[in-house]
Amino acid sequence: MLGLEGKNLNNPFLFYALEVYFTMANEADIVELFNGGKPMRYTVADGVTIEKGTVLELEDPRTAKKVSGAGCAIAGIAAAEKVADDGSTSLAVYQDGIFELTCAAGGTATLGSYVRSAGADNTITVMTTLDHEKGQTIGKSLETGSNNEVILVRVNL
């Protein structure tokens, strides 16, 4: 499997290496949470896997799923991992904090601009007219970035 049989599993460097190995691409990493991240519980499908740090799309009624494309209504950021077919149909979703998010290839975000989902790959881009009114806001950019650059975003949904 991973070749860990007979190894000292108390080694902190081993667990750091495993965390890096199993980390999702473009996940939203927590920098700072306000009000404990203001987690809100949403309904999720039992048969899906959702990694911690996934930007989630809002569906009716009060249901969250992985973002399916650019410009969807945003529920927040997954606060924990959800394993497929584990019997769980709810998930805590962060809605208040500062997160590291990745700009889409060809996407940009300027300091102070509002950003939205750029696609199903958990990336962001600057918002356009009316995106905010449609609930597509992920947050406010705290720095300028573009083309797969990781930037700080203030999420406050």
N, C-alpha and C positions, 0 to 999 in steps of 0.2 A: 504494500500500500504506500505509505510514506517513508518506510524504513526506520520507524521509531521504536521497533521492538527491541527491548533490552537497553534502551537509552535512558539517561537520567532526565526525567521529565520535570525536575525541579529547577532546571536551568532557565533563567529569565530570558536569555538571548534566544533560546529555542522557540519560546512562545512569541517573542517579537518577530522572529523569522516566519513563523506560521501565520501570524496576523498579517504580515505584509504579503505572504504568498496567497492567502485567501481573501484579500481585500478586493472589494468591488471597484471597477474602474469608474472614475468620475463621481464617487460618492460624496455626499455633503458631510464634511468633517466638522464637528463641533469645535468652535473656538471659545464661545462663552454663551451660557444660557441665562436668560432673565426669567424670573418667576418660575424657576425649575424647567424652563422651556415651554411653559404653558401647555403641557401635553393634553390633547383631547383624544378621546377614544372614538375610533371609526370602525364600521363594519368592513371586513375584508373577506374575500373568497377563501374557503378552506384549502382548495386545491392549488394555490399559488405560493411561490416563494418570494418574499420581499426582503431584501437585504437592509440592514440598518444603514441609514444615510440616504435612502432612496427618496427622491422627490416624488410626491404622490399627487395624483389627479383626483379631483372630487367628482363623484357621481351621485345621482339621486337614487334612493334617499340616504344621506349621510354615510356614504360608502367611499372608500379610498382604494386606489389601485395604482400600479406603476404608471408613470406618465407615458401616454401612448404616442405623443407627437408634440409638435410645436403649438403653443398657444392654447393650452387647456386650462380650465379652472383648477386652481391649486388648493389641496387640502393641507399640505405641510410636508414635513420630512420625517420619515420613519424613525421612531425612537428605539426600536429593537428589531431583531431579525424575526421574520415569520417563515416557518418551514412549511412546505407544501404537505397537505394531508395530515397535519398534526392535530386536527380537531378544533383548532382555534379559529374563531370567526371575528375577532376584534384585534385591534392594534393601536397602541398609543402613538400619536403623531405630534412632533414638536411644531410649535407655531411662534416661538419667541426666542430669538437669540442671534448670535453672529456665527455664520457658517462659512467654510471655505467651499466655493463652488467653481466649476470649470466652465470657462467661456467656450462656446461652440467653435468649431473650425469655421472661419469666415465670420464669426459673430464678434460683437464688441460690447463693452459696457464702459461707460465713462463715470467718473466720480460723481456720485449723487443721483445718477439715473436709476429709474426703476427697471428691474429685469424680470423676464419671464422664461418659461421653458423653451428651449430651442429644438427639442426632439426627444425621442425615446431613449437616448443615450445619457440622460441625467445631466445635460449641459444647459447653459443659459445664454441669453442674448438680451440686448436692450429692448424695452417695450416700444410699441408703436401706438398711434392714436387709438383710443377706446379699449386697449388691452386691460387697463385698470378697471374699467366699468364692467368688464366681462369676468372679473375674478381671476385673471391670469397672472397677477403679481406674485412673484416669489419674494421679492424684497428690494432693498435699496443698495446699490453698489457703494462700497466704502473705499473703492479704489478703481483705477482705470485698468482695463485688460482686454485682450483679444486672442483669437486663434489658439485655443487649448490652454490658455493661461489660467492658473488658479487664483481667484480673487476672494476678498472678504465681502460678504453680503449680509446686511442686517435684515433678517426675516422677522416680520411682525404682522401676522395674519389675524 
